[in-house]
């Protein structure tokens, strides 16, 4: 059986839903090499969307620049109609990944206008409030390092309206042309351009247009009351999950066909389930054609290749069933907490994992509040010696803090500055690997009240799990969604003692927030605020983004003075007026990486602002 | 055939039988203009939720009640914001500008429009435009606020209405807030055959109302014979037609702005049901 894409309007018996798409293609953005296929990719995608009955808004830079306002107006217009069941936001153009989960789509006026970019993660966050049950974000953009200061200082803008939290549950799927992680950081935006050829969109459209039989699913719409007609013709659909699986296999092969050195591994997080789908096809009775992945010849022409003849492709390739994936996640070994997405199945950084495990139990027993620094030999003390004492013990630098501080600023090599939350009764273990912060874990100090109550009897599983999360996060693949509950429950001491490990609370709050589980974010915050120590800034910030009436006081009482994880900064763009203007100013001076670290320039500004650093 | 009549806001303390009689007498008046009578074999149901809504509304200030717990302490800010949005929309509909409102602010004015003095001034301006009575307008807005924003109250009201709908072919008429309640109930209803949904004086076209409905907006699956919406263009609660711009669903709602509501505020049920066209629409639905 093969299938054909039926042009809109569909057969009247076909199940129809109102769908809309904002399609963006930007070939030229200031200072970077001009792309050749971004606009044409957007146009091709638009053709598919129109053929599927989408109401579309096509924004391309052929004649005029594409601005944030144009995109926001288009998105808001569709959202305000309140009639759509699905929205696709497609982007083809330059993209940069400033740090894990902090990425921008560059628009025409970037980088001169630091806001002329779409800030992807906070936009995704707000999309959960838009009231459209299924939002699909498709990014055919590089996720490479900014490459220069001007790009790294871009903040970008959000494109979804900052609406009140909607009654409608919104599933957000996101498909990326490339994976984040260390390799991406090695390729600058300019370098990436040389290899950018829009093959992701080519493969995407091939899948969407029904040319990959393996990803086409029969679906009985009658069974869910979507048609209500007996004897209706057979329809087939292409769901987002199956499409992403295909892209995961086909895009690297197509990339390698163009140039063996070209590595492009797509990435996706799919949360929608049937009956959500992307393409609707009417079945016909002809034979399958086993052609799918695209090849480009040396002279630049595109050809349909034989999917099965690509070297390296398992000929028995089948799309795994979603249930099977979930089962695998549940049964997974503790050493590899899984994510419910189709990201590149990359092992976490084992070196980082070992470093974190080796840092266990290195804290001094003589410290009630402070830090243990592992992986750098020396820490300068710029505080009064009465207030902060620094000494060596257990082959680590021990920092004892004897005054109330909201933020402890740790000076790092090359003038950088690491802001740390000071939690009375806790010792934060900061682990470095090659001068890079790989984790900050808080544990009750051995002579604190918590220790007396047995809270610090952290079992080795929990420690190991924390280490895995931290190590896995290093490459920017930190995403835990569906099995976050399992993560929390595994760390069972948290529940037994009715308090929450700050480090896991931090990770969990982000994970819940990314999964749109706002009530769970609030639950984390509620747990943490019951403790006699400040709530971490990130958790407080995510909580205030999740409640109908945010309160500035919650952030003022949080510790440290800014987000601890770099990805937290992108959330400030959702409602910049809500935050201390200094935060917005200083946000430009960050080093890429998981943990917020300020550049030497940022460090100087902070030290000027907080002269005695006693905040 | 069943006829369900869903009343609007601010009806607490009224006698349900008298209220039902008032509706039916008015409807008969409208039918008479067509030389028609209410068909004999109609099962008329008037689910009176005014007292229930009032009791639940009072409960939100009681921290020990379910509604109180859900409202989580102070609801002042949420309420202020809702009042501002809905009353401002009504003021725009009534062609009342900020200058007129500003002139009616009494006492010290807080900076910015989002404050109770400003809200009170909008209410005074609206009342000058169409006499609802300041208290009535404020109470009515409160009813809409608690119904739409407090899930526990909305679900109890919806269940109360849903339980009152008998089996068999049914025509549902919703007035004012009743049209919003009716829409929500019909979306949840399964296994019923609603021959027609008729709304009159409906605020469903206001953005501040739509913001609190489940999306996407759609024709309830239970409604088999279409949706008719009648309104008076001078009724600032209802003058946004439920059309492609304000309520773009498929199949589309049939709108008619012909009504000349004779009540003082152009919104009263009496001025809608005694309209010949509205009454005929109900009659046709009942006898189809």
Interface residues (C-beta under 8 A of the other chain):
Chain A: X18 X80 X81 X82 X83 X84 X85 X131 X132 X133 X163 X164 X166 X167 X168 X225 X548 X549
Chain B: X77 X78 X151 X207 X210 X211 X212 X213 X214 X215 X216 X217 X218 X221 X248 X249 X250
